[in-house]
Amino acid sequence: MKKVALLAFTFLVFGSLSLAGAKTITGVVSDSHCGAKHATASEGAAHCVEHCVSGGASYVVVSNGKVYQVDAQDKFKGLGGKSVSVTGTVKGNSITVTDVAEKTS
């Protein structure tokens, strides 16, 4: 019985540690060239961001005036200039992305 309780406790501790690292950031997808210039979602921003990314810039997320670098560039394709929720591990100004969802409202 003690082994089962210890095993269950171990899973709970490590499971909660892995969830503690995940965070959701809401912001607008911009590019590394323009950065915080596209802090508000718009059609103009969408066109500019996608143009800059096709020219070699990378996607970034702007939230509350802070620019976050994101690692999963393929997950942001077509979301330039749009409002999104990004889930992942935040470390400084970088996000290791696990999920991206466009906000509809």
C-alpha positions in Angstrom: 0.0 0.0 0.0 2.8 2.4 0.8 4.4 1.8 -2.6 1.1 2.7 -4.4 0.7 5.9 -2.3 4.3 6.9 -2.9 3.9 6.2 -6.7 0.7 8.3 -6.8 2.4 11.1 -4.8 5.3 11.1 -7.2 3.1 11.4 -10.3 1.1 14.2 -8.7 4.3 16.2 -7.9 5.9 15.8 -11.3 2.6 16.3 -13.1 2.0 19.6 -11.3 5.6 20.7 -12.0 5.1 20.3 -15.7 1.9 22.2 -15.6 3.4 25.0 -13.6 5.7 25.9 -16.5 2.9 26.3 -19.0 1.5 29.7 -19.4 -1.0 31.4 -21.8 -0.1 34.7 -23.3 -2.6 36.8 -25.3 -1.3 39.1 -27.9 -0.9 40.0 -31.5 1.4 38.2 -34.0 4.0 40.6 -35.4 7.4 40.1 -37.0 11.0 40.6 -35.8 11.5 43.6 -38.1 8.4 45.7 -36.9 8.1 44.3 -33.3 5.7 46.3 -31.2 4.6 48.4 -34.1 1.9 45.8 -34.7 0.6 45.7 -31.1 -3.0 46.0 -32.5 -4.6 43.4 -34.8 -5.6 44.7 -38.2 -5.7 43.9 -41.9 -2.8 46.3 -42.5 -0.7 44.6 -39.8 -1.5 41.2 -41.3 -0.3 42.2 -44.7 2.9 43.9 -43.4 3.8 41.0 -41.0 3.3 38.3 -43.7 5.3 40.4 -46.2 8.2 40.9 -43.7 8.2 37.2 -42.8 8.4 36.2 -46.4 11.4 38.5 -46.7 13.3 36.7 -43.9 11.9 38.2 -40.6 10.6 35.8 -37.9 7.2 35.8 -36.2 7.0 37.3 -32.7 4.1 37.9 -30.3 3.4 41.4 -28.8 1.6 41.3 -25.5 1.1 44.3 -23.2 3.9 46.2 -25.0 6.4 43.3 -24.6 7.8 41.5 -27.6 8.2 37.7 -27.2 10.3 35.6 -29.5 8.6 32.3 -30.4 10.2 29.1 -31.4 7.5 27.3 -33.4 7.5 29.6 -36.5 5.4 27.1 -38.5 2.5 27.4 -36.0 2.2 31.1 -36.7 2.0 31.0 -40.6 -1.1 32.9 -41.7 -1.7 34.5 -38.3 0.4 37.7 -38.8 -1.4 40.8 -37.5 -4.1 38.7 -35.7 -4.9 38.4 -32.1 -3.9 35.0 -30.6 -3.5 33.0 -27.4 -0.1 31.3 -27.1 0.4 28.5 -24.6 3.9 27.5 -23.7 6.8 27.9 -21.4 7.9 31.6 -20.9 11.5 32.3 -20.1 12.4 36.0 -20.2 11.3 37.3 -23.6 11.0 33.9 -25.3 8.2 31.4 -25.5 8.6 27.7 -26.2 5.3 27.2 -27.9 3.0 24.2 -27.3 -0.2 25.7 -28.8 -1.4 28.7 -30.7 -5.1 29.7 -31.2 -6.5 32.7 -33.0 -8.8 34.7 -30.8 -12.2 35.3 -32.5 -13.5 38.0 -30.2 
